[in-house]
Amino acid sequence: MVDENCSGVLIFCLFVQKRDAKLDSITDIFRTMHVTAFGLHRLEATAPWGIKQENQTEEKVTPSDKKMSPTDLAHFAMLSRGNCWLSVEGIAEPIPLTGGDCFLLAKGTSIVLRDSPRTRPRWSFREIGAKANGNVALCGGGGAPTTIVCGSLSFDRASLRPITQLLPNFILMKADQARTLALHTTVQALASEMEEQAPGSEVVASRLAEVLFIQVLRAHIASGPERDKGWLRAIFDPQIGAALSAIHDRVNTPWTVESLAEAAGMSRSAFAARFKELLGQTPLEYVTAWRMQKAIQLLERRDKKLPEVARLVGYESDAAFSKAFKRVVRANPGEYLRRGLKDQKSTEAGHDQSQ
């Protein structure tokens, strides 16, 4: 039964989707993202203080002692009180931060946070986190106070490849940017859920973490200069972007270089060369890679049989699908699911031991 009051919502959603077709591919990638673990804590620092996070080669430990693999983490922080300086690997000059500023880091990015560019970092984030009392970490010499809300996000395996396409090493959002207010609201809601621990708080916190991550990425995408880099450059290229939108909108279509060139409004040779230039792979390599990405998403739901998954991503037989899957993922579908179940049980066991 459908509520008659819902019709207006459906019409509105259709209108929004049609308003900017260039965002179709990005929306498709957002749909594959799923946060599997989330940690939030508050850093209370007093001057002088300095903390470093180096390129991680070992497991990260959150204040609750729950271990996460460094290969599937993103980190964010928001300055809620005071001022500090942020040094980021690959950026020559330290960045001044004030209340309301926030940033997001991809895995393996080295940073230093401190009260002054002249202060040498005395602790690592790992050391501070290990000494935290609940979700609150303390450090410093007793001078001017600074409060930073920090979080870590862990994603399921199906999310990792799309995230690497969209996420640069570092995203900074200043407090005066239009979209920052929405981030503040989400972080406050997250902090409330983590603190209250009411029934369902863990589920709500995971969903809010996904919202937060997408809000940051969306703000990053909306900044004009970032559209001229990497995968986003291809998305916003009028011709290659049209082909990508077609692939993401109809992943089960038997695409050829010719049909994709037609969608882009280009000759076959010019399209193939431009596609490879922008994305570093041929059109059909991209089609296959994205089909496997969607297949992973469908397989991990565990509610469809292999032939149906194969058909949904454009394969007429499960044998052809399994062969392509193994070539791209380095495991057949059954092996992939068994490996995922084993990893999930290991993670749950580690979490249970920390309770």
N, C-alpha and C positions, 0 to 999 in steps of 0.2 A: 504494500500500500504506500502511495506517495502523498505526502502532505501537499495540498494545493498551494500553500504559502511558499513552498520551495522553488516554484517556477521562476520567480524573479531572481533568485540567487543563481540559478543555472544560466539564465540569460546574461546576467552580469559577468559570470565567470567566462562565458564564451566570448563576451565583448573584450574582456581583459586579455585573453589569450590571443585574439586576433589583432589587438592593437599594435603589437610589436613582434612580428614573426621571427625576428632575429634572436629572440630570447628562447625559442622553442628548444634548441639544443642544450642550452644552459639549464633550463627547467628539467629536461630529461636527466641530466647529470645530478641535479639536486635530488631527484626522486630515488637515486641509487644510494644516497648517503644514509647511513644508519649508525648512530652512536651506541656502542655496546657498554661503555663504562665512562663515568664522569667523576672528576674530583674537584672540589672547590675548597679553597681556604683563604684566609685573610692574613696578610703580612703586616705586622705592626713594627715599624722600624723607627729608630730615633738616632739622630746624627751623633757622631759620624757612623755611617754604615755603608757596606758594599757587598753585593752578592753576585756570584757569577754562575752561569750555566754554560758548560762547555759541550761541544759536540758529543752526544751520548753514545757510548759503545756498550753500555750495560743496561740492565733493567732500571726503570725509574720506580721509586718507591714513594707513594703518596703518604700524607700524614696518617692515614688509617692502615699503613703497611701493606696495602693491596698492590701487588706487583703488576706492571704493565710493560709490554714490549715497546722499546723505543721506535720500532719500525711502523707503528700505527698510531702515533700520538701527534696532536696539535696542541699548542699552548696559547692561552690568552691571558691578558692582565689589564685591569682598569685601575687608574689612580683615583681614589675617592677622597683623599685628603693630603694636603701638603704639596711638595715639589720634589722632583728627583731628576737624575740624568740617566739616559739609556744609551749604551754603546752596543752596536750590532755588527757582527762579523760581515765584512764587505762594505761597510759604510764608514768613511774616513772620520767624520766628526761626530762627537756625542750629541744626542738629541735631548733637548730640555722637555720635560713632561710636567704638566700642571693638572690640577683637579679636573676630572672628567675625561682626560685623554685615555685611550686604550690602544692596545696593539695585539696582534696575533702572530705566532711563530709557527713555521713548519717544523717538521722533525729535523733534528740535527743541527739547528741554528744556534750558534754560540752568542751569548749576550752577557752584558754586565749592567746591573742596576746599582746606583749609589746616590748618596746625597749631594756629592760634588764631583766634578771631573778629576779633582786632585786626590780623592779618596781611593785607596787601594782596596780591592775586594778581599775580605777576610774569610768569607764563607761561601760555600756552594749552596745552590737551592736544595740539593739532596741532604746536606747536613742540617740546614734549617728545618726542612720538612720532617726529618727524623726526630727532631726535638720538639715538634709542635705539640701543643696541648689541645687535643681535639682538632678543630679546623682552624685554630689560631696559632700563627708562628711569630715569634718575637726575636728581634736582634737589634744591636746598636749600642750607642754609648750614653743615651739618656738626654740627648739634645732635642732639636726641633723634630716633631713627629711627622711621619708619613704613613699613610695607610694604602695598601694595594690589594685589591681582590684578584686572586689568581685562580686559574682553572686549567685542567688537563682533560682532553677528550680522546677516547680510544674508539676506533671505528671497526666495523666488521670487515672481513677481507674483501667483500664485494665493493666496498666504498673506496678502497685505497687508490686504485688506478685513476678514477675520476678526480679524486681530490688532488692528486699530483698534477693533473692537467690544469686545474684552476688556481691552486694555492701557491703563491710565491713564498720565498723564505720569510718575508716580513711584510706585514701590513700595519700601517699606523693610521689611526683615526683621531683627529684632534677634537676637543670638546665642542668647538664652534661649528663642526660639520653638521649638516642637516640631519643625517641619519644616526648620529651618536645618541640622541635622546632615546630612541627606540632600544638601543643597546643597553643603556642605563636601566630602563624598565625591565628588560629581560634578565639582566644580572641581579637586580633586586629580587625578582621573583624566584630566581634560582637560589639565591642566598636564603630566602625564606623557607623554601622547600627543604634545603639541606639542613637547616637549623631545627625546624619543627619535627621532621621525621614522622609525619602523620601517615595513615594508611594510604598507600599508593604514591608516596613522595618520590620513591626511586624511579618509578615510571614517568611521573611528571617532570622530574629533574632531567631525565634522559631526553625527553621530547623538547624541553626548553633549551637544552644544550644544542640540539640539532637546529632549533630556531636561531639561537645565538650565532652559531657557526655560519648559517646561511645568510644572516643579516650582515655579518662582517664581509663575507664573500660578495654579496650583492652590492655593498657600498664600494668595495674594491673595484668591481666590474663597472660601476657607474662612473668612476673617475676616468675622464677622457684619455689621459696618457696611457693608462694600463690596457686600453683596447688595442694598442699598437704593439703588443708583446705576445709572443708564443701562440698558444691555442686560441686565445681571445682575438688575436689579430685575424685568424682564419674565420672565426665566428662572425666578426663584423665586416669582413670583406664581402661586398655585395654579391659577388658571383659564387665564391667558394662557400660563403655562409648559406646561400640558398641550397647548395648541394648538401651541406651538413644538416640543415633543417629537414631536408627530404629523407636523409638516412635515419635520423632520430625519430622522425614522425612515422616512417614506414620501414622499420628495421627488417621485416619479413619479406620485403619485396626482392625479387631476384635481380639485384642491381648489377649493372655492367658499367664499365668506364663510359661507354657511349650514352647510356641512359642518364648517368649522373652529369655528364657534360651538357646534355640537353637541359637538365634541371637548372644548371648554372648559366645556361645561355652562352656557352663557349664551344669552340671546336674541341674535338677529342684530345689532340696533342697539346693545345694551349692549356686546357683544363688539367690534364695529367701533370704537366710541368709545374703549373701554379700550385696545385694541391700539394705536390711533393715539396715544393719550396717552403710553403707555409707550415706544413704539418710534419715533415720529415718522414712520411710514409706514403705509399701509393694509395689511391682511392679504395681499391679492393682490400688492401691490408687494413685500412681504417674500418671498413664495413665489417670485416671478419672480427677484428678486435672488439668492436662495439657489440656485435652479436654475442660474443662470448661473455662480455660484461653483463648484458641483459640476461643471458642464460644462467650465469652465476647467481644473479638476483632471484631468478625464478626457482632455481634448484634449492637455494637456501630456505625458501618458504616451505619446501617439502610437501606441497599440496598438489603437485602435478607429476604425472608419469613422464618418463624420458621422451617418448614419441611426441607428446604434446608440447614439451619444452622445445624440442627440435623444430616442430612446425611453427611455433610462435616466433622463433628467431630466424626463420627463413630456410630451413632444411627439410627436404621431402622425406628423408629417412633418418632414423636415429643412428644408423651406422656412419653416415656421412657427417652427421653432427658430432658424434663421439670422436671421430678422427680429427676434425677441425679443433674440437675442444682440447684434445690432448696435445696437438701441435702448438696451440697458443698458451694453454694453462700449464702444460707439462705434466698433466695427470688426466686420466679419463674421469667422467662425471662421478662414477661410483667412488673412485679413490679420493677425489676432491672432497666429497661429502663425508667420507669416513675420517679423513684428516681433520676436517672442520669440527666434527663431533668430538674427536679426541682432544683438540685444542680447547674446545669449550669446557669439557670435563676437567681439564687441567687447571683452567682459569677459575672455575667454580670451586675446585678443591683448595686452591690457594686462598680464595676469598673466605671459605669456611674456616680455614685454619687461623685466619686473622681476626675472627670474631671473638 
